[in-house]
Amino acid sequence: PKNVSEEERKGACKKAKSVVGEQYDVNFEFDIEEELQHYTGTDKKSAKRDLFESLRYIKKFDHAFSCTELVSYAWWHKREDLRIFRKRRRGRSIILADDFLNGSWEIKWLSKSVTPDMALKYGLHEEGVSMIKEYLANTK
């Protein structure tokens, strides 16, 4: 993301690394506030030593993450500045990958198959298409 300090970037990376190895959220339950509560100050390793305590801990919340949920979790403290918001899609409140294509973020890599025309065809908003165009112009 743009306009973040090195300390904030390191903090977001630390949060993301803390959940490496967790399950993939196939149900797309974006309960980020609850995940923040349980991953902050909870020693998962000691809970896993005791089977009963471990089962009770796991039942408390959906401890799985989707790709966009993980990024949102890591940057939730700056969600307003980075414009990270849930949207209702197919009966669920989720965060779409396309929503990260806004002026608060930078494109660091782009598949060669991604073109502005293809992005428009699939419904990407104009700000995201503009970012793709700018990225492509600057990488030639």
Backbone torsions as a table, in degrees:
resi	resn	phi	psi	omega
1	PRO	NA	154.1	177.4
2	LYS	-81.3	160.4	173.1
3	ASN	54.1	43.4	172.4
4	VAL	-123.2	149.6	-179.3
5	SER	-80.3	163.5	177.2
6	GLU	-61.8	-36.9	178.5
7	GLU	-63.3	-42.7	178.1
8	GLU	-65.7	-40.3	178.9
9	ARG	-62.8	-45.4	178.8
10	LYS	-63.4	-39.4	178.3
11	GLY	-63.2	-42.3	178.6
12	ALA	-64.7	-40.8	177.9
13	CYS	-63.7	-40.0	178.8
14	LYS	-63.0	-43.0	178.2
15	LYS	-62.8	-43.9	-179.5
16	ALA	-63.5	-43.6	-179.6
17	LYS	-64.9	-27.0	-177.7
18	SER	-67.3	-17.9	-179.2
19	VAL	-112.0	8.6	176.7
20	VAL	-60.1	132.3	179.9
21	GLY	98.1	-9.3	176.3
22	GLU	-72.2	166.7	-178.0
23	GLN	-69.3	157.1	173.2
24	TYR	-80.1	138.3	-176.5
25	ASP	-85.4	82.1	-179.0
26	VAL	-69.5	-19.1	179.0
27	ASN	-89.5	-6.6	179.9
28	PHE	50.8	54.6	175.9
29	GLU	-95.4	99.0	-174.7
30	PHE	-86.5	72.6	-179.8
31	ASP	-102.6	57.2	-172.8
32	ILE	-59.9	-41.3	180.0
33	GLU	-59.9	-39.9	179.3
34	GLU	-69.6	-40.3	178.0
35	GLU	-62.7	-40.6	177.1
36	LEU	-60.2	-41.4	-179.7
37	GLN	-62.5	-43.3	-175.3
38	HIS	-80.8	-29.4	180.0
39	TYR	-86.8	-7.9	177.7
40	THR	-102.0	112.3	175.4
41	GLY	84.9	1.6	177.0
42	THR	-103.1	125.2	178.9
43	ASP	-88.2	95.6	-177.1
44	LYS	-63.3	-35.8	-176.5
45	LYS	-63.4	-43.4	179.9
46	SER	-69.7	-33.8	178.0
47	ALA	-65.5	-35.6	-178.5
48	LYS	-73.8	-15.3	178.5
49	ARG	-69.0	-31.7	-178.3
50	ASP	-108.1	118.9	-173.9
51	LEU	-58.2	-46.1	-178.6
52	PHE	-62.4	-47.1	-179.8
53	GLU	-63.8	-38.6	179.8
54	SER	-63.1	-46.1	-180.0
55	LEU	-63.3	-40.1	179.1
56	ARG	-64.7	-40.9	179.7
57	TYR	-63.8	-46.3	-177.1
58	ILE	-64.5	-35.0	-178.8
59	LYS	-71.5	-14.3	-175.6
60	LYS	-66.6	-33.8	-175.0
61	PHE	-162.9	167.2	177.7
62	ASP	-79.1	104.5	-174.7
63	HIS	-93.1	22.6	178.6
64	ALA	-101.6	158.8	-177.7
65	PHE	-133.8	138.8	167.5
66	SER	-91.9	172.9	-177.1
67	CYS	-61.1	-48.0	-178.4
68	THR	-72.7	-28.9	177.5
69	GLU	-67.5	-37.0	179.1
70	LEU	-63.7	-46.3	178.4
71	VAL	-62.6	-43.1	179.3
72	SER	-62.8	-42.9	177.4
73	TYR	-57.9	-46.0	-177.4
74	ALA	-66.0	-31.8	-176.1
75	TRP	-110.8	14.3	-173.5
76	TRP	-58.5	-30.6	179.5
77	HIS	-65.6	-18.0	179.2
78	LYS	-118.4	23.7	-173.6
79	ARG	-58.8	-35.6	179.3
80	GLU	-66.9	-49.3	-179.2
81	ASP	-62.9	-37.4	-176.4
82	LEU	-91.7	-0.7	178.4
83	ARG	58.1	51.4	176.1
84	ILE	-98.5	107.9	-177.5
85	PHE	-134.7	147.2	174.1
86	ARG	-78.2	150.6	174.1
87	LYS	-131.0	149.7	176.2
88	ARG	-80.0	121.3	176.2
89	ARG	-140.7	125.2	177.5
90	ARG	50.1	43.3	175.8
91	GLY	80.5	5.3	-179.8
92	ARG	-124.7	152.6	176.0
93	SER	-98.5	105.0	-172.5
94	ILE	-130.7	174.2	175.1
95	ILE	-117.1	120.5	-177.3
96	LEU	-86.2	146.3	177.7
97	ALA	-59.9	-37.2	179.9
98	ASP	-59.6	-26.3	-178.5
99	ASP	-69.8	-15.7	175.7
100	PHE	-78.9	-8.9	175.1
101	LEU	-89.2	78.8	175.5
102	ASN	-141.7	171.1	-173.9
103	GLY	-61.7	-8.4	179.4
104	SER	-86.4	-10.7	-175.7
105	TRP	-119.7	164.1	174.9
106	GLU	-120.4	144.0	172.1
107	ILE	-83.0	123.4	179.6
108	LYS	-99.4	-25.1	-179.4
109	TRP	-154.8	148.0	-179.6
110	LEU	-145.3	129.0	176.9
111	SER	-61.1	145.1	179.3
112	LYS	-63.6	-19.4	-179.7
113	SER	-79.5	-11.0	-179.3
114	VAL	-86.8	120.3	177.4
115	THR	-127.0	157.1	176.4
116	PRO	-57.5	-39.8	179.3
117	ASP	-62.9	-42.7	179.6
118	MET	-66.4	-40.5	179.3
119	ALA	-62.1	-42.8	176.7
120	LEU	-63.2	-42.5	-179.3
121	LYS	-58.4	-38.6	-178.6
122	TYR	-89.0	5.6	171.3
123	GLY	92.2	15.8	176.8
124	LEU	-65.1	140.2	-179.6
125	HIS	-66.5	159.8	-172.6
126	GLU	-60.1	-36.9	179.9
127	GLU	-62.0	-41.5	177.9
128	GLY	-66.3	-42.3	178.0
129	VAL	-61.8	-41.5	178.2
130	SER	-61.7	-39.9	178.0
131	MET	-64.8	-39.4	177.8
132	ILE	-63.0	-45.4	178.5
133	LYS	-59.1	-45.7	-179.6
134	GLU	-63.9	-43.6	179.0
135	TYR	-60.5	-47.3	-179.6
136	LEU	-63.0	-38.7	179.0
137	ALA	-65.6	-34.2	-177.1
138	ASN	-86.4	-9.0	-177.9
139	THR	-107.5	2.9	179.7
140	LYS	-84.0	NA	NA
